[in-house]
Amino acid sequence: MARVSAGADEEEISPEATLSLNLAFSCKRTKVRVTCASAPAQAGAAGGGASAADAGDSAHCDDDRKMYLQAAIVRIMKQRKVLRHTELIQEVVSQARGSFAPSVAMIKKCIEALIDKQYLERAPAALDTYSYLA
């Protein structure tokens, strides 16, 4: 923003001052990070329910979180090769803590999806142990 009118050397902007927008301005230090924040649904005075756009955003956010969890599980299992269920849950929660707090049910669904995709398998000797396949 630049002042165009007379009196540009004053510190305060008067109501009569004319301003112009510098469209060519760019700052290399400006970084924008947008995360999926799950806000609790509140029944407000404006409508009372979630709109279709909010439901779509929520579903998109859930899909992103599931993909994040699946990637974290694959990274962990690639390093450890064989891991017990409780240890895997703890590792995934500790890795995802910076982004969001995953529920154990969501992690279990992601593990099942990875078993279906044949990234993981249950160890034949112990059913609470997973082995990395790929």
C-alpha positions in Angstrom: 0.0 0.0 0.0 1.4 3.4 -0.9 0.1 6.9 -0.2 -0.4 8.9 -3.4 -1.8 12.2 -2.1 0.0 15.2 -0.7 1.2 15.1 2.8 2.8 11.7 2.3 5.5 12.4 4.9 3.0 12.6 7.8 2.8 9.6 10.1 -1.0 9.5 10.5 -3.3 8.9 7.5 -6.0 11.6 7.1 -9.4 10.7 5.8 -8.7 12.7 2.7 -5.5 10.7 1.9 -5.5 8.7 -1.3 -4.0 5.2 -1.2 -3.0 2.9 -4.0 -2.4 -0.9 -4.0 1.0 -2.2 -5.1 0.1 -5.3 -7.1 3.7 -6.1 -7.9 4.6 -6.6 -4.3 5.7 -10.0 -3.2 7.5 -11.1 0.0 9.6 -14.3 0.0 9.2 -14.8 3.7 5.4 -15.1 3.6 4.3 -18.7 4.0 0.8 -19.8 4.4 0.0 -23.2 5.9 -3.5 -24.4 5.8 -4.4 -27.4 7.9 -7.7 -29.3 8.2 -9.0 -28.1 11.5 -12.1 -30.0 12.8 -14.3 -27.4 14.4 -17.2 -28.7 16.5 -20.6 -28.2 14.8 -22.5 -25.5 16.6 -26.2 -24.8 16.2 -26.0 -21.0 15.7 -28.6 -18.4 15.0 -27.6 -18.3 11.3 -29.0 -21.7 10.3 -28.6 -24.4 12.9 -27.1 -27.1 10.7 -24.1 -27.9 8.6 -24.3 -27.0 5.0 -23.4 -29.3 2.1 -20.1 -27.5 1.6 -19.2 -28.0 5.2 -20.0 -31.7 4.9 -17.9 -32.0 1.8 -14.9 -30.2 3.4 -15.2 -32.5 6.4 -15.2 -35.6 4.2 -12.2 -34.3 2.2 -10.4 -33.6 5.5 -11.1 -37.1 6.7 -9.8 -38.6 3.5 -6.6 -36.5 3.8 -6.2 -37.7 7.4 -6.6 -41.4 6.4 -4.0 -41.0 3.7 -1.7 -39.3 6.2 -2.2 -42.2 8.6 -1.7 -44.9 5.9 1.6 -43.2 4.8 2.8 -43.0 8.5 2.0 -46.7 9.0 3.8 -47.7 5.9 6.9 -45.6 6.9 6.9 -47.1 10.4 6.5 -50.7 9.1 9.1 -50.2 6.4 11.6 -49.4 9.1 10.6 -52.0 11.7 9.4 -54.8 9.4 7.5 -56.6 12.2 5.6 -54.8 14.9 2.9 -55.6 17.5 -0.4 -53.8 17.3 -0.1 -51.7 20.4 3.4 -50.5 19.5 2.2 -49.6 16.0 -0.7 -47.6 17.4 1.7 -45.7 19.8 4.1 -45.0 16.9 1.4 -43.7 14.6 -0.1 -41.5 17.4 3.3 -40.0 18.2 4.0 -39.2 14.5 0.5 -37.7 13.9 0.5 -35.7 17.1 1.9 -32.6 15.2 -0.9 -32.6 12.7 -4.0 -33.9 14.5 -5.0 -36.4 17.2 -6.1 -39.6 15.4 -8.5 -42.0 17.1 -7.6 -45.6 17.6 -10.6 -46.6 15.5 -9.3 -44.5 12.5 -5.9 -46.1 12.8 -7.4 -49.6 12.9 -9.4 -48.8 9.7 -6.2 -47.6 8.0 -4.4 -50.8 9.1 -7.2 -52.9 7.7 -7.1 -50.9 4.4 -3.3 -51.5 4.2 -3.9 -55.3 4.8 -6.4 -55.3 2.0 -4.0 -53.4 -0.3 -1.4 -56.1 0.7 1.1 -53.7 2.2 0.8 -55.5 5.6 -0.1 -58.9 6.8 -1.0 -60.4 10.1 1.7 -62.7 11.4 0.5 -66.3 11.3 2.0 -67.1 14.8 0.6 -64.1 16.6 -2.6 -62.3 15.4 -1.6 -59.0 17.2 1.6 -58.7 15.1 1.9 -57.1 11.7 4.5 -57.8 9.0 5.5 -55.4 6.2 5.1 -57.0 2.8 6.1 -54.6 0.0 
